[in-house]
Every structure is written in C-alpha cells, then in structure tokens.
Amino acid sequence: MRKLQLLLPMLLLAFFSFAQQKIITGRVLNKTNNEPLQGVTVQNKNKTVLTDSAGRFSINAAPGETIQFSYAGMSTTKLKVSQSSELNLTMEEGNDLNQVIVTGYKSEKKIDLTGAVSIVQLRNIKNSPVSSPMLALQGQVPGLYIQADGSPTGSNGGTPPTVIIRGVNNLKNIGATNSPLYVIDAVPTTRYEDFANLNTNSISSIQVLKDASASSIYGSRAANGVIIVTTKNGSNNGKTHIQLNSNLSWQTNKPWQEPVLSSNDRGVALWRAAVNDKSDPNNNSTREIYQYDWNNDYSNPVLNKVLINPFVGGDTSEPVGNTNWQDALYKTAMITNTDVSIAGGNDKSGFLVDMGYYNNNGLIQYTYFQRYNVRINSHTSAFNDKFRFGENLQFSRTSQRNTSTDAGGAPPQDLALTLAPTIPVYKRMVNMRDRLDPDILTETIR
C-alpha cells in the first residue's frame, strides 16, 4: 500500500509535466540575406532536431524552457519558449569568422581563408609553467610536433628542439633543416631562440601557417611552415593600464620514479644469478663488494645472510652506501613566473612596457634556468594616419646551468637507474691531523 502511495504522485507529476509540453514550430533564417538555414541544430534538454531545407523545425517543449540554436559559422542563440507555439529566429554570423588573421603581407578574415591556418588560443598557454611560448604550443596546434629533452629550455644548452609543422613525412623536416620560419612583428627569422625568449604575456596573437601557400609569401624559408607572432602595442582608450601577473608552481618526479634495488637486494640478486650458473658467488667479479653466508647446496640453495664490504674498493674514505640515485639526483623544482606591463595610448599613438622574470631552479640537482625580459613597443601616426612609425624593442638575458654527462657520455638520468646502490653519494673527509700522518696517508693512498 505504501509503494502504491509513493507511485501515484510520481505518475501524476510525470503526466502533469508531459501535459505542459506542446509542439513548438518555427523557422530559422540567415539575418544577412534572409534565406532559410538548413541543418540548424535545435535542441532542449530532452530532444534534438534539425531544420529542413525551408529552415523549419518542430520540437516538443514546455513554456519557460530554453531552446538552443547552433549552426556552423553562426553565433549560437538561446531562446525561451513562451505561450505561443510559433518560434522564429534570424541567426547572425559568428564572431570567429570575422576574426582578423595575419597571414603575411596582409590581414584577412577567417571566413575568407583558403589555406591551412591554426590560431593559437592564448588563454590556454599564458599560465603554462614553461620557459618559452614555443614549448607551450605543444598540444595546442593540430599537427605541430615538438621534440624536447625535458630541460627548461627544451634543449639543455645544445641544439634547439625539433619543431615540425607540416608532418613527420615531410622530407624537408629531416636533419638540420627542420626549423620553421618565425615572423615576429613582421621580422622573419629561423632562430628558435628569438621566439623562445619572448614573454608569453606580451604576445597579442600567434598564427601557424601549415600549407605550401606560405611559400608564395615567404619563399623557400617557409618550406617547413611559418609561425607568425604579433606582440601587444599599447591601448587606444586614452588611459594607462598597469597589469601584474604572477604564478608559482612546483615540479617533482616522485610519481614517475622507477623501483630500484637496495644494496642488500642487489646482493641477493647477484647471489641468485651465480647459483643459477652453478658458480661460486663468493669467488666471482663481485667478491670485493659481496660475500655470502649460504648452505653451498646448488640443488637446494639457501641464503642466510648477505655480507657487504664496509668500504668501496677497500677505501676507508668511501664507506659503502645504500643509495637510491634517483632520490640523490632529483629534487622538487620551484617555478616562478612574474610579469608587469604598463600600456597606454589613444587613437593616434600608444606604448607598451612589459617586464618579465622567469626562474626554474631545476628538477635535477645543481641545474637552473633564469630569464629576464624587457619589451618596449610604441607607435604614433601623423598627417591623418597617412604616416605611421614606431619601434619594437626586446631585451632578454638568460642564465642557466645544464646537466652534463659522465666521462663515458652517459646522461645522469640513465645513471640514476644503473649505478650500484653500494656507491655512496659523498666520500668521508679525512681530517687534517690524519692527512699529516705519513702512515695513515700511505694507507689511504694504498
């Protein structure tokens, strides 16, 4: 009986809601030419329909409910259903199609573009904790591939990162000719550093030209694609604006560290390998480090204890360690990025002063990267805007300490996984009195 009492109100509520709905019909037209739009998506929370060739639609909806109209190239519109059963609408062209795109010696609307051009959404990269806008583009532009080495600059002080715009199958992207052309405020360059040293907050727009039509503008230099960068250039409302942006982030490799053996576990593994080979584990190449207390029965081996030499190579200044070289190599890196900009101007002239500071104290011990930026842009016009002149200045200073390899050329990241844990991070210092004792000094040398 109780279940029936609960079920009846629910059924009545559903019936009442359904009874409130009615068939809404209407027509969607293009506001520019007053022609019907076919294929407009008309949807509410329960149903989605499309307009026919005459721009007409029919959908069930209740009074007060919101219906959304969306169509490629048009601004999405939302309307509330009134008591009337007729709902007509004129849609306007979307603002994104009127967006002005810089493609070379000219600017044109997005709707008029015929080539492959990608527009970077700056809001997605301006707060990215990377040292350069180039690295921030990774994942933001379809087809753009950046191969970096994980260092703050992406190149560890060596050759610039590999940047491929027109696909990995492009023959021009093989070898040292893979650099795209960078056009920064109408100044072309192929130097990766010229773009990498820009402050992201001082950039107004970034466009990436990916097809062969870019070569008709910039020649053979554009064979690998073009990245066009325009920096900010003041304001035109007659007011001066001061803006401060600052963010702080931390970086750690702890979640991605590989599990490694301790000194004792490594000894157990070496003992097991020797026993499996039917060789004496106490008389092989590791005998200077490990000795084993075991039952000497190869058919049923039992290890009682691993005996580790207290000194590496018998050197009393180098006591044996139990080192996790990943913990010794990596540290938590703090990344600071601060930017201050001052912009002002009117309809005839404007200026921008942008100052930035970036600091990454390095994920690997004793490494760091610092950059100071100052950008000054100004312009003015005369003779009724017939004569316009200005200047764009960029000052940048970077300081960094990169990782180095060992004598054999192995990178420290690989050594952190392969070095023996018995090697200590530091040697034990011999005090000055012992250094002056000839017997101790001779024994230490021996």
Residue pairs with C-beta under 8 A, 6 or more apart in sequence:
17 62
20 62
20 63
21 60
21 61
21 62
22 60
22 61
22 62
22 63
22 85
23 58
23 59
23 60
23 85
24 58
24 59
24 60
24 61
24 67
24 81
24 85
24 86
24 87
25 56
25 57
25 58
25 85
25 86
25 87
26 56
26 57
26 86
26 87
26 88
26 89
27 36
27 51
27 54
27 55
27 56
27 57
27 88
27 89
28 36
28 37
28 40
28 42
28 51
28 55
28 57
28 69
28 71
28 88
28 89
28 90
28 91
29 35
29 36
29 37
29 55
29 88
29 89
29 90
29 91
30 36
30 37
30 74
30 90
30 91
31 90
31 91
31 92
31 93
32 92
32 93
34 90
36 51
36 53
36 54
36 55
36 56
37 51
37 55
37 71
37 74
37 91
38 50
38 51
38 52
38 53
38 54
38 55
39 50
39 51
39 71
40 50
40 51
40 55
40 57
40 69
40 70
40 71
40 74
40 91
41 48
41 50
41 68
41 69
41 70
41 71
42 48
42 49
42 50
42 51
42 57
42 59
42 67
42 68
42 69
43 49
43 59
43 67
43 68
43 70
44 59
44 61
44 65
44 66
44 67
44 68
45 65
46 60
47 59
47 60
49 57
49 58
49 59
50 57
51 57
59 67
61 67
61 81
62 81
63 81
63 82
63 83
64 80
64 81
65 80
65 81
66 78
66 79
66 80
66 81
67 78
67 79
67 80
67 81
67 87
68 76
68 77
68 78
69 76
69 77
69 78
69 79
69 89
69 91
70 76
70 77
71 91
73 93
73 94
73 97
73 111
74 91
74 92
74 93
74 94
75 91
75 92
75 93
75 94
75 95
77 89
77 91
79 87
79 89
81 87
93 111
96 110
97 109
97 110
97 111
98 109
98 110
98 111
99 109
99 110
99 119
100 107
100 108
100 109
100 110
101 107
101 108
101 109
101 110
101 113
101 117
101 119
101 207
102 205
102 207
102 228
102 230
103 113
103 115
103 117
103 207
103 209
103 214
103 217
103 228
104 209
104 214
104 217
104 218
104 228
105 217
110 119
114 213
115 209
115 210
115 211
115 213
115 214
116 209
116 210
116 211
117 207
117 208
117 209
117 210
118 141
118 142
118 143
118 144
118 207
118 208
118 210
119 205
119 206
119 207
120 137
120 140
120 141
120 205
120 206
120 207
120 208
121 140
122 200
122 203
122 205
122 206
124 140
125 133
125 136
125 137
125 140
125 200
126 200
126 201
126 245
127 247
128 135
128 136
128 200
129 247
129 249
129 251
129 335
129 337
130 136
130 152
131 152
131 153
131 154
131 196
131 358
131 360
131 369
131 371
132 153
132 154
132 195
132 196
132 197
132 198
133 195
133 196
133 198
133 200
133 203
133 206
133 229
134 146
134 154
134 161
134 163
134 192
134 195
134 196
135 146
135 148
135 154
135 161
135 196
136 200
137 144
137 146
137 206
137 208
138 144
138 146
141 165
141 208
143 165
143 166
143 167
143 210
144 163
144 164
144 165
144 208
145 162
145 163
145 164
145 165
145 168
146 154
146 161
146 162
146 163
146 164
147 161
147 162
147 164
148 154
148 155
148 161
149 155
149 156
149 161
151 157
151 367
151 369
151 402
151 403
152 360
152 362
152 369
152 400
153 196
153 369
153 398
153 400
154 160
154 161
154 196
155 161
155 192
156 402
156 403
157 400
157 402
160 179
160 192
160 193
160 196
161 192
162 178
163 178
163 179
163 180
163 192
164 170
164 173
164 178
164 224
165 180
165 208
165 210
165 224
165 225
165 226
165 227
166 172
166 173
166 210
166 211
166 224
166 225
167 173
170 224
172 178
172 223
172 224
173 224
177 224
178 224
179 190
179 192
179 224
180 190
180 222
180 224
180 225
180 226
180 227
181 188
181 189
181 190
181 214
181 218
181 221
181 222
181 224
181 225
181 226
181 227
182 188
182 189
182 190
182 191
182 192
182 194
182 195
182 226
182 227
182 229
183 189
183 218
183 226
183 227
183 228
183 229
184 194
184 195
184 198
184 229
184 231
185 229
185 230
185 231
185 392
188 218
188 221
189 195
190 221
195 227
195 229
197 371
197 373
197 394
197 396
197 398
198 229
198 231
198 373
198 375
198 394
199 339
199 354
199 356
199 373
199 375
201 245
201 339
201 341
201 354
201 356
202 231
202 232
202 339
202 341
202 352
202 354
202 356
202 373
202 375
203 229
203 230
203 231
203 232
204 230
204 231
204 232
204 233
205 228
205 229
205 230
206 227
206 228
206 229
206 230
207 227
207 228
208 225
208 226
208 227
208 228
209 222
209 225
209 226
209 227
209 228
210 225
214 222
214 225
214 226
215 222
215 223
217 226
218 226
231 352
231 375
231 377
231 392
232 341
232 343
232 352
232 354
232 377
233 350
233 352
233 377
233 378
233 379
233 390
233 392
234 343
234 344
234 345
234 349
234 350
234 351
234 352
234 377
234 378
234 379
235 241
235 343
235 344
235 345
235 350
236 345
236 346
236 347
236 350
237 346
238 345
238 346
239 344
240 342
240 343
240 344
241 341
241 342
241 343
241 344
242 340
242 341
242 342
243 339
243 340
243 341
243 343
244 338
244 339
244 340
245 337
245 338
245 339
245 340
246 336
246 337
246 338
246 339
247 336
247 337
248 334
248 335
248 336
248 337
249 334
249 335
250 332
250 333
250 334
250 335
251 332
251 333
251 334
251 335
251 363
252 330
252 332
252 333
252 363
253 326
253 330
253 363
257 326
257 327
257 330
258 326
258 417
260 324
260 325
260 326
260 417
260 421
261 269
261 421
262 322
262 324
262 421
263 308
263 320
263 321
263 322
263 323
263 420
263 421
263 422
264 306
264 308
264 322
266 420
266 421
266 422
267 289
267 290
267 292
267 306
267 308
268 303
268 306
270 281
270 286
270 290
271 281
271 290
271 292
271 294
271 303
271 306
274 280
274 281
274 284
275 281
275 294
275 298
275 301
278 298
281 290
281 292
281 294
282 291
282 292
288 309
288 313
288 314
289 308
289 309
289 312
289 320
289 420
289 422
290 306
290 307
290 308
290 309
291 307
291 309
292 303
292 305
292 306
292 307
293 303
293 304
293 305
293 306
293 307
294 301
294 302
294 303
294 304
295 301
295 302
295 304
308 320
308 422
309 320
310 319
310 320
311 318
311 319
311 320
312 318
312 319
312 320
312 321
312 422
312 423
312 424
315 427
315 444
316 428
316 443
316 444
317 427
317 428
317 429
317 430
317 444
318 424
318 427
318 428
319 424
319 428
320 422
320 424
321 421
321 422
321 423
321 424
321 425
322 421
322 422
323 419
323 421
323 422
323 423
323 424
323 425
324 421
325 415
325 416
325 417
325 419
325 421
326 416
326 417
328 365
328 416
328 425
329 364
329 365
329 412
329 413
329 415
329 416
330 363
330 364
330 365
330 416
331 362
331 363
331 364
331 365
332 363
333 360
333 361
333 362
333 363
334 359
334 360
334 361
335 358
335 359
335 360
335 361
336 357
336 358
336 359
336 360
337 356
337 357
337 358
337 359
338 356
338 357
338 358
339 354
339 355
339 356
339 357
340 354
340 355
340 356
341 352
341 353
341 354
341 355
342 352
342 353
342 354
343 350
343 351
343 352
343 353
344 350
344 351
345 351
348 380
348 381
348 385
349 378
349 379
349 380
349 381
350 378
350 379
350 380
351 376
351 377
351 378
351 379
352 375
352 376
352 377
352 378
353 374
353 375
353 376
354 373
354 374
354 375
354 376
355 373
355 374
355 375
356 371
356 372
356 373
356 374
357 370
357 371
357 372
357 373
358 369
358 370
358 371
358 373
359 368
359 369
359 370
359 371
360 368
360 369
360 370
361 368
362 368
362 369
362 401
364 403
364 412
364 413
366 401
367 400
367 401
367 402
367 403
368 399
368 400
368 401
369 398
369 399
369 400
370 398
370 399
370 400
371 396
371 397
371 398
371 399
372 396
372 397
372 398
373 394
373 395
373 396
374 393
374 394
374 395
374 396
375 392
375 393
375 394
375 395
376 391
376 392
376 393
377 390
377 391
377 392
377 393
378 390
378 391
379 388
379 389
379 390
379 391
380 388
380 389
380 390
381 387
381 388
381 389
382 388
403 411
403 412
403 413
404 412
405 411
405 412
406 412
406 415
430 440
430 444
434 440
434 441
434 444
435 441
